[in-house]
Amino acid sequence: GGSSGPPSAPASGNSGPPSAPTSGGADPLKCGVGLTFRKDAEGYFRVLAVNSETAKEAGLEPGHTLVGVEGQNVQNLDHGSLSGLVLGPLNTLVELTLTRPD
């Protein structure tokens, strides 16, 4: 069997870290990918929890390491920058590149 590339997970209402409130209230609701991350000592984001059925169906599990979003390396980003990459309107796709635990 061949690989179909990195999983793409539609944004779901069960996001990871909460986004900061915006002023004016004109922005549409932003949703995450249904994953909770913790940054490790090497600067990578490790999946702590899978919070959406879509992410579970894509095969994502705690212990996976997020290494890229939409082809951009995410090592050493802060949580706010990561949120800016993965949060978006409900049911939009975002390409995640992850590695499985050793």
C-alpha positions as CSV (number, residue, x, y, z in Angstrom):
1,G,0.0,0.0,0.0
2,G,1.1,3.5,-0.7
3,S,0.8,6.6,1.4
4,S,-1.6,9.4,0.3
5,G,0.6,12.1,1.9
6,P,0.2,14.0,5.1
7,P,-3.3,14.0,6.7
8,S,-5.5,17.0,6.2
9,A,-7.9,17.7,9.0
10,P,-10.9,20.1,8.6
11,A,-11.2,22.7,11.3
12,S,-13.6,21.6,14.0
13,G,-15.3,23.3,16.9
14,N,-13.0,21.4,19.3
15,S,-9.9,23.4,19.0
16,G,-6.7,23.2,21.0
17,P,-5.5,26.4,22.7
18,P,-8.1,29.1,22.8
19,S,-7.6,32.0,20.5
20,A,-7.4,35.5,21.8
21,P,-10.5,37.6,21.6
22,T,-10.6,40.1,18.7
23,S,-11.9,43.6,18.8
24,G,-15.0,44.6,16.9
25,G,-16.5,41.2,16.7
26,A,-16.5,41.3,12.9
27,D,-14.2,38.3,12.4
28,P,-15.8,35.0,11.7
29,L,-15.4,32.3,14.3
30,K,-12.1,30.5,14.1
31,C,-11.8,26.8,14.7
32,G,-8.9,24.5,15.3
33,V,-8.0,21.0,14.1
34,G,-9.2,19.1,17.1
35,L,-5.8,18.5,18.6
36,T,-4.2,19.6,21.9
37,F,-0.4,20.2,21.7
38,R,2.4,20.6,24.2
39,K,5.8,22.0,23.1
40,D,8.7,19.8,24.0
41,A,12.3,20.6,24.9
42,E,13.3,20.3,21.3
43,G,10.8,22.9,20.2
44,Y,8.3,20.5,18.6
45,F,4.6,20.3,19.3
46,R,3.6,16.9,20.6
47,V,-0.1,15.8,20.4
48,L,-1.4,15.4,23.9
49,A,-5.1,14.8,23.0
50,V,-7.2,14.1,20.0
51,N,-10.4,16.1,20.5
52,S,-12.3,15.5,17.2
53,E,-13.7,12.5,15.4
54,T,-12.2,13.8,12.1
55,A,-8.7,13.8,13.6
56,K,-9.2,10.4,15.1
57,E,-10.5,9.1,11.7
58,A,-7.3,10.5,10.1
59,G,-5.3,8.3,12.4
60,L,-4.0,11.0,14.7
61,E,-3.0,9.8,18.2
62,P,-1.4,11.3,21.3
63,G,2.4,11.1,20.9
64,H,2.5,12.2,17.3
65,T,4.8,15.1,16.6
66,L,3.6,18.1,14.5
67,V,6.5,19.1,12.2
68,G,4.7,21.2,9.6
69,V,1.6,23.1,8.7
70,E,0.8,23.8,5.0
71,G,4.5,22.9,4.2
72,Q,5.9,25.4,6.8
73,N,8.3,24.0,9.5
74,V,6.7,24.7,12.9
75,Q,9.7,23.7,15.1
76,N,10.4,26.5,17.6
77,L,7.3,28.5,16.9
78,D,5.4,29.8,19.9
79,H,1.9,28.7,20.6
80,G,0.4,31.9,19.2
81,S,2.1,31.5,15.9
82,L,1.0,27.9,15.7
83,S,-2.6,28.9,16.4
84,G,-2.4,31.5,13.6
85,L,-1.5,28.6,11.2
86,V,-4.1,26.1,12.2
87,L,-7.1,28.2,13.2
88,G,-9.5,29.0,10.4
89,P,-13.2,29.0,9.4
90,L,-15.2,25.8,10.2
91,N,-14.8,23.0,7.7
92,T,-11.7,24.4,5.9
93,L,-8.8,22.0,5.3
94,V,-5.3,22.5,6.6
95,E,-2.4,20.2,5.7
96,L,-0.5,18.9,8.8
97,T,2.8,17.0,8.6
98,L,3.3,14.7,11.6
99,T,5.6,12.0,12.6
100,R,4.6,8.9,14.6
101,P,6.2,8.2,18.0
102,D,9.4,6.2,18.0
